[in-house]
C-alpha cells in the first residue's frame, strides 16, 4: 500500500494495514540511511524482476544526496522466455508483449482492457486470483490459446514449464500448488507459432527491389 493516505481510507482494517506499512517502511529507511551516513555500503538483494514489480520504493525514499547504483541481472521475464524458447514479442499476427499482474483497487489499466488487442501476456502471479483472471482471458483469447506456467525461471536445478491452454488450464493444472512468488504465466500464440507471420508481405520502398525472405 505504498503511496496510500490512511486518512482517506474508510475501511478500518485497510487503514490499519496502510499505517503499518508506512511505519515499517520508515523504520527500514531509517536503518538504511543511518548505515549510509556512517559510510557503510548497503546492498538490497532481490529476486525475480526488481525493476518490474520489485521494491524500488527504497530508491525513491532515499535522500537525494545519497548515491545509488542498480546492478542489472537476468530478470524472470527474460529467464522465462528462455525456458519456453520462444519470443513473446512475436505471435503470428501480433508483435507486442504486455507485462502485468493481478488488478488492484484504483488501477486504471485493468487486465480486461489490456487483453483486448490479444497481445502476448507475461503475468506476474503475486496473489493472482486464477479463476477471475482466466474468466477475463476467455473473453478475449480463444480457448486454444497456449498458456505456459514457468516455475523457478533461470534456476536450472528446479526450472519447470507446464503447458496448457486458456480453455483447459484451470482444469488440468494444479495452480493452487504452483510455487508461491516463483512462477510466471505466459499467454499467447507465440508459444506455438514462434516468429512465423500471418500473411506477411514485405513493404516495397520505391526504387528498391522486393526483399525475399527464405
ABEGO torsion letter per residue (X at the ends): XBGBBAAABABAAAAAAAAAAAAAAAAAAAAAAAAAAAGBBBBBBBBEBAAAABBAAAAAABBAABBBBBBBBBBAAAAAAAAAGBBAABAGABABBBBBBBBBBGBABBAAAAAAAGBBBBBBABGBBAAAAAAAAAAABBAABBBBBBBGBGBAAABBBBBBBAAAAAAABBAAABBBGABBBBBEAAAAAEABBBGBBBBBBBGBBBBBBX
